[in-house]
Amino acid sequence: MINRELIRIKLVQVLYSYLQKGIHNPDVAEKELLLSLDKAYDLYNYMLLLMVDVGRIAVRILEMRQSRSKKLKDGIKWSRKFVDNRFIIQLESNRQLRDYCAEQALSWADQENFVRNLYNKVEESLYYKEYMASETSSYEEDREIWRLIYRHLICNNEELSNLLEDINVYWNDDKAIVDTFVLKTINRFTENSTLAQPLLPEYKSDADREFATKLLYRTLMGQEYFYELISSTTRKWELGRIALMDRIILLLGLAEISTFPNIPLSVSINEYVEIAKMYSTPKSDKYINATLDTIAKRLIEEKKIVKDSID
């Protein structure tokens, strides 16, 4: 699940804290980086669990409505279509999700009001009403309603984002990326999925975990060299006048360019330009782009790095 986009963001966050505090132990930074990435995987499972808990709230509300109707003898027959949704039953019984959440003590029990309010919004939505009114019933419809719920009510949910930030400080900037993986996971389920349906692994491969630690150490060990490159390119600016966040983004960009020749130069530069847009000043992205591009071209000309393309 953890991809290189998320790894780069985590590296920026960890290095900012590391350099701001004046820490000089790379092992401390590595420990913090890996912990931060582990917490992102916790959030992935926590968001899957949120859907399960919304489904459980739906069951409880339906049971209360049925009980009230029975006492009042009002003749209302409440539909079980949503609570019998085949996708959410699969997700709730998924062995990997249940084991992971139990092991990491992940639970929405303390956030029942939020989960209940979220379910109320589900019932108010047009797609829920259309789903409940439909005379057809298929697994694809069952899965699609939950995809819509997640995309419209859980993604870009400011209240949820604030709640997650209060629960765990590591989740502050992770949710947008995690949301994409939750939606991918929903699409991976089929009518034939069993209790053993695999969720996304924490790392797609060992290479991604190695990328994270190798880039961290290369950045820290090569600081002096990379600062010299930056200083020689920005002669009008003393290094101390460059914002700390911009320096960190440049350090990581130069470390990646010089350490991973298999990653196209344009990919590396574009990734750090996007990070600059997220974390630094309005003009930082152009500065980062120009500086990395200038230094990279010079290093290629001097044959200090080898790249297939500088486009």
C-alpha positions in Angstrom: 0.0 0.0 0.0 2.8 2.4 0.9 4.0 3.9 -2.3 6.9 6.2 -3.1 4.7 9.3 -3.2 3.8 8.7 0.5 7.4 7.8 1.3 8.7 11.1 -0.1 6.1 13.0 1.9 7.0 11.2 5.1 10.7 11.8 4.5 10.0 15.6 4.2 8.1 15.5 7.5 10.7 13.5 9.3 13.7 15.5 8.0 12.0 18.8 8.9 11.6 17.7 12.5 15.1 16.1 12.5 16.9 19.2 11.3 14.8 21.7 13.2 15.5 20.0 16.4 19.2 19.7 15.6 19.3 15.9 16.0 22.5 14.3 14.7 21.6 10.6 14.9 20.4 9.1 11.6 19.2 6.0 13.4 16.7 8.2 15.3 15.4 9.6 12.0 15.1 6.1 10.5 13.1 4.8 13.5 10.7 7.8 13.2 10.4 7.3 9.4 9.5 3.6 9.7 7.1 4.3 12.6 5.4 7.0 10.6 4.9 4.7 7.6 3.6 1.9 9.9 1.0 4.4 11.2 -0.1 5.1 7.6 -0.9 1.4 7.2 -2.9 1.6 10.5 -5.0 4.4 9.0 -5.7 2.3 5.9 -7.1 -0.5 8.1 -8.9 2.0 10.3 -10.7 3.5 7.2 -11.8 0.0 6.2 -13.0 -0.6 9.7 -15.0 2.6 9.5 -17.2 1.2 6.8 -17.7 -2.0 8.9 -18.8 0.1 11.9 -21.2 2.2 9.7 -22.7 -1.2 8.7 -23.0 -2.3 12.3 -24.8 1.0 13.2 -27.2 0.3 10.4 -28.0 -3.1 11.8 -28.7 -1.6 15.3 -30.9 1.2 13.9 -32.9 -1.3 11.8 -33.4 -3.5 14.9 -34.7 -0.6 16.9 -37.0 0.4 14.1 -38.4 -3.1 13.8 -38.8 -3.3 17.5 -40.7 -0.1 17.7 -42.9 -1.0 14.7 -43.7 -4.3 16.4 -44.8 -2.5 19.6 -46.8 0.1 17.7 -48.2 -2.5 15.3 -47.9 0.1 12.6 -47.4 -2.5 9.9 -44.2 -1.0 8.5 -41.9 -3.6 6.9 -38.4 -2.3 7.1 -36.1 -3.3 4.3 -33.0 -5.3 5.1 -31.3 -4.6 1.8 -28.6 -2.3 3.2 -27.8 -4.5 6.3 -27.7 -7.6 4.1 -25.3 -5.9 1.7 -22.9 -8.7 0.5 -19.8 -6.5 0.2 -20.0 -5.1 3.7 -20.6 -8.6 5.1 -17.5 -9.8 3.3 -15.5 -6.9 4.7 -16.7 -7.3 8.2 -15.7 -11.0 8.2 -12.3 -10.4 6.4 -9.7 -12.3 8.4 -6.8 -10.0 7.7 -8.8 -6.9 8.7 -10.1 -8.4 11.9 -6.7 -9.8 12.9 -4.9 -6.5 12.2 -7.4 -4.3 14.0 -7.3 -6.6 17.0 -3.5 -6.7 17.1 -3.2 -2.9 16.8 -6.2 -2.2 19.0 -8.0 -0.2 16.3 -11.6 0.6 17.1 -14.3 3.2 16.5 -16.0 2.4 19.8 -15.1 5.8 21.3 -16.3 7.6 18.2 -19.9 6.2 18.1 -21.5 9.6 17.7 -19.4 10.3 14.6 -20.2 6.9 13.1 -23.9 7.3 13.8 -24.0 10.8 12.2 -22.2 9.4 9.2 -24.8 6.8 8.8 -27.5 9.4 9.0 -25.8 11.2 6.1 -25.8 7.9 4.2 -29.5 7.5 4.6 -30.0 11.1 3.4 -28.0 10.6 0.3 -29.6 10.2 -3.2 -27.5 7.2 -4.1 -28.6 5.4 -0.9 -32.3 6.1 -1.7 -31.9 4.9 -5.2 -30.1 1.8 -4.0 -32.9 1.0 -1.5 -35.7 1.7 -4.1 -34.1 -0.5 -6.8 -36.0 -3.7 -7.5 -32.8 -5.4 -8.7 -30.2 -6.9 -6.4 -26.6 -7.8 -7.4 -23.2 -8.0 -5.9 -22.1 -5.2 -8.1 -24.8 -2.9 -6.8 -23.9 -3.8 -3.2 -20.2 -3.0 -3.8 -21.0 0.2 -5.7 -23.1 1.7 -3.0 -20.2 1.4 -0.6 -17.8 2.9 -3.1 -20.1 5.9 -3.5 -20.5 6.2 0.3 -16.7 6.2 0.7 -16.1 8.6 -2.2 -18.8 11.1 -1.3 -19.0 11.0 2.5 -15.6 9.8 3.8 -13.2 11.3 1.3 -12.8 15.1 1.8 -14.7 14.9 5.1 -13.3 17.8 7.1 -14.9 16.6 10.3 -13.3 13.2 9.9 -9.9 14.7 9.1 -10.0 16.8 12.3 -11.1 13.7 14.2 -8.2 11.6 12.8 -5.7 14.3 13.6 -6.8 14.3 17.2 -6.6 10.5 17.4 -3.1 10.1 16.0 -0.7 12.9 15.1 0.9 10.7 12.4 -2.3 10.7 10.3 -2.4 14.5 9.7 -1.4 14.3 6.0 -2.0 10.7 5.2 -5.7 10.4 4.6 -5.9 11.7 1.0 -3.4 9.0 -0.2 -4.9 6.3 2.0 -8.4 7.1 0.5 -7.1 6.1 -2.9 -6.0 2.7 -1.6 -9.3 2.1 0.2 -11.2 2.7 -3.0 -8.8 0.3 -4.8 -9.4 -2.3 -2.1 -13.2 -2.0 -2.5 -12.8 -2.7 -6.2 -10.7 -5.7 -5.6 -13.5 -7.5 -3.8 -15.7 -9.9 -6.0 -18.8 -12.0 -5.3 -16.4 -15.0 -4.8 -14.2 -13.2 -2.2 -13.8 -15.3 0.9 -12.6 -14.7 4.5 -9.1 -14.9 3.2 -9.5 -12.1 0.6 -6.1 -10.3 0.7 -6.1 -6.6 1.5 -3.3 -4.4 0.2 0.1 -5.3 1.9 1.9 -2.6 3.9 4.7 -2.5 1.2 4.2 -3.6 -2.4 7.8 -4.9 -2.2 10.9 -4.9 -0.1 12.3 -2.4 -2.7 10.0 0.3 -1.5 11.0 -0.1 2.1 14.6 -0.1 1.0 14.0 3.1 -1.1 12.7 4.9 2.1 15.7 4.0 4.3 18.3 4.4 1.6 17.1 7.8 0.5 17.0 9.0 4.1 20.6 8.0 4.8 21.8 9.3 1.5 20.2 12.7 2.2 21.7 12.9 5.7 25.2 11.6 4.8 25.4 13.9 1.7 24.1 17.1 3.2 27.4 19.0 2.9 27.8 18.0 -0.7 24.3 18.8 -1.7 24.4 22.1 0.1 27.5 23.0 -1.9 25.6 22.2 -5.1 22.7 24.4 -4.0 24.9 27.3 -3.0 26.8 27.2 -6.3 23.5 27.4 -8.2 21.8 30.1 -6.2 24.7 32.6 -5.9 22.3 35.5 -5.2 21.0 33.8 -2.1 23.0 32.6 0.9 22.0 29.1 2.0 20.7 30.5 5.3 18.2 32.7 3.4 16.6 29.7 1.8 13.5 28.5 3.8 14.2 25.3 5.7 11.4 23.4 4.0 12.8 24.4 0.5 16.3 23.2 1.6 14.8 19.9 2.8 13.0 19.3 -0.5 16.1 20.2 -2.5 18.2 17.9 -0.3 15.8 15.0 -0.9 15.5 15.7 -4.6 19.3 15.8 -5.1 19.7 12.6 -3.0 17.2 10.8 -5.1 18.5 12.0 -8.4 22.1 11.0 -7.5 21.2 7.6 -5.9 18.5 6.1 -8.0 19.5 6.2 -11.7 16.5 3.9 -12.6 14.0 6.6 -11.7 13.5 9.0 -14.6 14.8 12.5 -13.8 11.4 14.1 -14.8 9.6 11.9 -12.3 11.9 12.8 -9.4 11.7 16.5 -10.1 8.0 16.5 -10.6 7.4 14.7 -7.3 9.4 17.3 -5.3 7.7 20.2 -7.2 4.4 18.8 -6.1 5.6 18.4 -2.5 6.7 22.1 -2.6 3.2 23.1 -3.7 1.8 21.2 -0.6 4.2 22.3 2.1 6.1 25.4 1.1 5.5 29.0 -0.2 3.5 29.8 -3.3 6.7 30.4 -5.4 8.7 27.5 -4.0 7.5 25.0 -6.7 9.1 27.1 -9.5 12.3 27.6 -7.4 12.5 23.9 -6.7 11.9 22.9 -10.3 14.5 25.3 -11.7 17.2 24.5 -9.1 16.9 20.7 -9.4 16.8 20.9 -13.2 19.9 23.1 -13.3 21.9 21.0 -10.9 20.9 17.7 -12.6 21.9 18.9 -16.0 25.3 20.0 -14.7 25.9 16.7 -12.9 24.9 14.8 -16.1 27.3 16.9 -18.2 30.1 16.3 -15.6 29.2 12.6 -15.8 28.7 12.5 -12.0 25.3 11.0 -12.5 23.8 8.9 -15.3 20.3 9.5 -16.5 18.5 8.3 -19.7 16.7 11.6 -20.1 16.7 15.1 -18.7 13.3 16.0 -20.2 
